[in-house]
Each structure stands twice: as structure tokens, then as C-alpha cells.
Amino acid sequence: MKARWILIIQHIDEETVEAIASSIEDIHQRDNNILVNIAGNILFNGTAETVNVCGKTSKQEALFTDNSGSLHLVLWEQDIRKMETGQCYTIPNVAINEFNAANYLTLTKHSTVNEADKLKIDRQDDVPDKTQQLKVQFPPDRINYVQSYLSCNKCHSKTMLSYKKIIKCSECGLMQLKSKCRHKIMASILMITGKDTVSLNIFDDMIKQLYSIKTEQDADFQKEFADLDDDDITERILTVEATLVFNDKNAKEV
């Protein structure tokens, strides 16, 4: 049975507490409720799920690895969009929490996610296989929403809507050309199987895969993926016929 995560709000005064540069090996031995600076590789454990914690929110479980070891990392809501599985990052001001007598990591409002392309992690720990493969038949029963957004080139946070050519990230303060920001898409879909209702968040890579499948099924549809608006994407997802398997690393057509 998969453990249920309960969010316990512990107050950490990030303005006065100095974060400690720590390896994963050190973090395993540290007390919880302190801040650390970490650098390493992230692997998502399955897809993001919707949970009820003071209202509905998205949660993504992951494994964070450096050359000394690995530790469970829990990402909430907007932090999920700041990272990509398999990439290396440096992240300051990360909180150590405890669940079932084991430490795990979660980001705080003062954490910034920075890509670390030159960081070399020789250790290759696998994400524990705690979930079974979930075979999903498309089209879904319903789409809760489709959202296109721009993300900051430094911290990957969602940027504020602006009509200006230059925008400032509200998270890390980076000034950047709007045209250079990364364009991302996510969709929240609802699948009903018997008495069970499953809510899943799908992102750019899977939406592009569904787009490619639908394009093969409908030769009359000529729009390039980059030219699709939210209505086009909604229509593609609601009309594509495909079976995808969600597992610990990717979703693939079968």
C-alpha cells in the first residue's frame, strides 16, 4: 500500500536561518526542520498527482542524487514545473523534513532552482518502484483545464502575464526577453474506470506525443505544434485514440 503523505507545516524563518551546504550523506544524519543547499540529479517517481492538502494541490515525488547518496524529494504545485527529470540542479534553501522516521527534502519559498549542466554525478541510483504501471486509454473522459505558460530561463518558475517585451521573474528576479522565455504546456485530465476516478497532469513531452499520434490519425490537420492554442490542444487530447502507459520514468504508447 502506498504511503499517504501528510503535510506538516513547520515554521522555518528563512530570513534568519543560514542554509548549510550539505551532501545527501550528511542530510541523512541531520535533524529535520533546518535548511540546506544541495546539488545533484533529479529523477521523478511516476507522474504528478492531485492530493487534498488544505484544498487540492499537485504533488510530485522524486529522487535527488549526488555522489554521496540519494534522498526522497517532494515537490509541490509550482515547483514541479521548475525541473525536468534526469537533469542536474543546484538548489539553495531546501528544507529537511521527516516522515516515518526518515528524512526527506522539500523546497521553500526561498529556494531557487538553477540548472547545473556542468555538474557530473557518477552515482546512478534508481527510483524505487513503488507504483505499478498505469495503462491509460485516450481520449480522457474530461479535461479539467489546459494551460500554456512561459517559464523563467533561470529558475523555471511560471512568469507573470505581461505584454512587455522584457519581463522580470517574481521568484529569482532575472530580467529576460519575453521572446526568449520557455513556452510550456500542461493539461489536467480526468479518467473514469468503473468506480475509480483518476486525475492526471500531463506535460509538454506527453502532449507532443499525443499530438503526433493524432496527426497520423487525421491527415487533414496541418497545424504545427508550436502554432497550437489551448483550444487546439484540448481538441487534440479529446479526440486522439491511443493507449499510454504511465510508469516511473516515461509514458509510452503501446
C-alpha positions as CSV (number, residue, x, y, z in Angstrom):
1,M,0.0,0.0,0.0
2,K,1.4,3.4,-1.0
3,A,2.1,5.7,2.0
4,R,-0.1,8.7,2.3
5,W,1.8,12.0,2.7
6,I,0.5,14.4,5.3
7,L,1.9,18.0,5.0
8,I,3.0,19.1,8.5
9,I,3.6,22.8,8.4
10,Q,6.8,23.6,10.5
11,H,7.9,27.2,10.7
12,I,11.4,27.9,9.5
13,D,12.4,31.6,9.5
14,E,14.4,31.5,6.2
15,E,15.3,35.2,6.6
16,T,17.4,34.5,9.7
17,V,18.4,30.8,9.4
18,E,21.5,30.3,7.3
19,A,21.3,27.3,4.9
20,I,24.1,24.7,5.2
21,A,25.9,23.3,2.1
22,S,25.3,19.6,2.6
23,S,25.8,16.3,0.8
24,I,22.9,13.8,0.7
25,E,25.0,11.5,3.0
26,D,25.1,14.4,5.6
27,I,21.4,15.1,5.3
28,H,20.5,11.6,6.2
29,Q,22.2,12.2,9.6
30,R,20.9,15.8,10.2
31,D,18.0,16.9,12.3
32,N,14.9,17.9,10.4
33,N,13.5,21.4,10.2
34,I,16.7,23.0,9.0
35,L,17.7,24.5,5.6
36,V,20.4,23.1,3.3
37,N,21.9,23.9,0.0
38,I,22.1,20.9,-2.4
39,A,23.5,20.0,-5.8
40,G,22.7,16.9,-7.8
41,N,20.4,15.0,-10.2
42,I,16.7,14.5,-10.0
43,L,14.5,11.6,-11.1
44,F,10.7,11.9,-11.0
45,N,8.9,8.9,-9.4
46,G,5.9,8.5,-11.7
47,T,3.7,11.4,-12.7
48,A,2.4,14.3,-10.6
49,E,-0.8,13.5,-8.6
50,T,-3.6,15.7,-7.2
51,V,-3.9,15.5,-3.4
52,N,-6.1,17.2,-0.8
53,V,-3.8,19.3,1.4
54,C,-5.7,22.4,2.6
55,G,-7.5,22.2,-0.7
56,K,-6.5,20.4,-3.9
57,T,-2.8,20.7,-5.0
58,S,-0.3,18.8,-7.1
59,K,2.4,16.7,-5.6
60,Q,5.4,15.1,-7.4
61,E,7.7,12.6,-5.7
62,A,11.3,12.3,-6.9
63,L,14.7,11.0,-6.0
64,F,17.6,13.6,-5.6
65,T,21.0,12.1,-6.0
66,D,24.6,13.4,-5.6
67,N,27.8,11.4,-5.5
68,S,27.3,10.5,-1.8
69,G,23.8,9.1,-1.9
70,S,20.1,9.6,-2.7
71,L,17.2,11.1,-0.8
72,H,13.5,11.4,-1.3
73,L,12.4,14.8,-2.6
74,V,8.7,16.0,-2.6
75,L,7.8,18.8,-5.0
76,W,4.5,20.8,-4.6
77,E,2.4,22.7,-7.2
78,Q,4.5,25.3,-9.0
79,D,7.9,23.7,-8.0
80,I,7.1,20.8,-10.3
81,R,7.3,23.0,-13.4
82,K,10.8,24.2,-12.4
83,M,12.5,20.9,-13.0
84,E,12.8,18.1,-15.6
85,T,13.6,14.5,-14.7
86,G,17.1,13.4,-15.4
87,Q,18.6,16.9,-15.1
88,C,21.2,18.3,-12.6
89,Y,20.4,21.3,-10.4
90,T,21.8,23.4,-7.6
91,I,19.1,24.4,-5.1
92,P,19.7,26.6,-2.0
93,N,17.4,26.9,1.0
94,V,15.9,23.4,0.8
95,A,14.1,22.2,4.0
96,I,14.7,18.8,5.7
97,N,11.5,17.2,6.9
98,E,10.8,13.8,8.4
99,F,8.2,11.1,7.6
100,N,8.2,7.6,9.1
101,A,11.5,8.3,10.9
102,A,13.3,9.1,7.6
103,N,14.4,12.5,6.3
104,Y,13.2,13.9,3.0
105,L,13.6,17.2,1.2
106,T,11.1,19.8,0.1
107,L,11.6,23.3,-1.4
108,T,10.7,26.5,0.5
109,K,9.6,29.9,-0.8
110,H,13.3,31.0,-0.8
111,S,14.5,28.0,-2.8
112,T,15.7,28.8,-6.3
113,V,16.2,26.1,-8.9
114,N,19.3,26.5,-11.0
115,E,20.4,24.3,-13.9
116,A,23.8,22.7,-13.4
117,D,24.8,21.3,-16.8
118,K,28.4,21.0,-15.9
119,L,27.7,19.1,-12.7
120,K,28.9,15.5,-13.0
121,I,27.1,12.9,-10.9
122,D,28.7,9.4,-11.3
123,R,26.3,7.7,-9.0
124,Q,23.2,6.3,-10.7
125,D,20.6,5.3,-8.2
126,D,17.2,4.1,-9.5
127,V,13.9,5.4,-8.3
128,P,12.3,2.8,-6.0
129,D,9.5,1.1,-7.9
130,K,6.6,1.8,-5.5
131,T,3.9,2.1,-8.2
132,Q,2.5,-0.2,-10.8
133,Q,2.3,0.8,-14.4
134,L,-1.0,2.6,-15.2
135,K,-2.4,2.0,-18.6
136,V,-4.5,4.9,-19.8
137,Q,-6.9,4.9,-22.7
138,F,-7.2,8.2,-24.6
139,P,-9.3,10.2,-25.2
140,P,-9.9,11.0,-21.5
141,D,-13.4,11.4,-20.0
142,R,-12.8,15.0,-19.3
143,I,-10.2,17.8,-19.3
144,N,-10.2,20.0,-16.2
145,Y,-8.0,22.6,-17.9
146,V,-5.2,23.2,-20.4
147,Q,-2.7,25.8,-19.5
148,S,0.0,27.4,-21.7
149,Y,2.6,29.5,-19.8
150,L,6.1,31.0,-20.0
151,S,8.8,29.9,-17.6
152,C,11.9,31.7,-16.4
153,N,15.1,30.6,-18.0
154,K,16.9,30.5,-14.7
155,C,14.6,29.1,-12.0
156,H,11.8,27.7,-14.3
157,S,9.1,29.4,-12.3
158,K,5.9,30.4,-14.2
159,T,6.3,34.0,-15.2
160,M,3.6,36.7,-14.6
161,L,1.4,37.5,-17.6
162,S,2.8,40.7,-19.3
163,Y,2.5,42.5,-22.6
164,K,6.0,44.0,-22.2
165,K,9.0,42.8,-24.2
166,I,11.1,42.4,-21.1
167,I,9.8,40.6,-18.0
168,K,11.1,40.2,-14.5
169,C,10.8,36.8,-12.8
170,S,9.0,37.3,-9.5
171,E,10.9,34.3,-8.0
172,C,14.6,34.9,-8.8
173,G,14.5,38.5,-10.2
174,L,16.0,37.6,-13.6
175,M,15.3,40.2,-16.3
176,Q,14.8,38.5,-19.6
177,L,13.3,38.9,-23.1
178,K,9.7,37.6,-23.2
179,S,10.5,36.0,-26.6
180,K,13.4,34.0,-25.0
181,C,11.3,32.5,-22.2
182,R,10.5,28.9,-22.4
183,H,6.9,28.1,-23.6
184,K,5.4,25.2,-21.7
185,I,2.0,23.4,-21.6
186,M,0.3,21.3,-19.1
187,A,-3.2,19.7,-19.0
188,S,-5.2,18.2,-16.2
189,I,-7.2,15.2,-17.4
190,L,-9.8,13.0,-15.7
191,M,-10.2,9.3,-16.4
192,I,-13.1,7.3,-15.1
193,T,-12.7,3.5,-14.8
194,G,-15.5,1.7,-13.1
195,K,-15.9,3.2,-9.7
196,D,-12.5,4.8,-9.8
197,T,-11.7,8.3,-10.9
198,V,-8.1,9.2,-11.7
199,S,-6.8,12.7,-12.2
200,L,-3.5,13.1,-14.0
201,N,-1.4,16.0,-15.0
202,I,0.3,15.7,-18.4
203,F,3.1,18.0,-19.7
204,D,4.8,19.0,-22.9
205,D,6.5,15.7,-23.7
206,M,3.3,13.7,-23.5
207,I,1.1,16.3,-25.1
208,K,3.6,16.4,-28.1
209,Q,3.4,12.6,-28.3
210,L,-0.4,12.7,-28.4
211,Y,-0.2,15.5,-31.0
212,S,2.0,13.3,-33.2
213,I,-0.4,10.3,-32.8
214,K,-3.4,12.4,-33.7
215,T,-1.7,14.0,-36.7
216,E,-1.1,10.4,-38.1
217,Q,-4.8,9.7,-37.5
218,D,-6.1,13.0,-39.0
219,A,-4.2,13.9,-42.2
220,D,-6.3,17.0,-42.7
221,F,-4.9,18.7,-39.6
222,Q,-2.0,20.7,-40.8
223,K,-1.1,23.0,-37.8
224,E,2.4,22.7,-36.4
225,F,2.7,22.0,-32.7
226,A,4.2,25.4,-32.0
227,D,1.2,27.1,-33.5
228,L,-1.5,25.3,-31.4
229,D,-3.5,27.4,-28.9
230,D,-5.2,26.0,-25.8
231,D,-8.4,25.1,-27.7
232,D,-6.4,23.2,-30.4
233,I,-4.6,21.2,-27.7
234,T,-7.9,20.5,-25.9
235,E,-9.4,19.2,-29.1
236,R,-6.4,17.0,-29.9
237,I,-6.5,15.4,-26.4
238,L,-10.2,14.8,-26.5
239,T,-10.2,13.2,-29.9
240,V,-6.9,11.2,-30.1
241,E,-7.2,7.4,-29.9
242,A,-4.2,6.0,-28.1
243,T,-3.2,3.9,-25.1
244,L,-0.3,5.2,-23.0
245,V,1.4,3.6,-20.1
246,F,2.5,5.7,-17.2
247,N,5.5,4.3,-15.3
248,D,8.3,5.6,-13.1
249,K,10.2,7.4,-15.9
250,N,8.1,8.0,-19.0
251,A,4.8,7.5,-20.7
252,K,4.9,5.5,-23.9
253,E,2.4,4.3,-26.5
254,V,1.5,0.6,-26.6
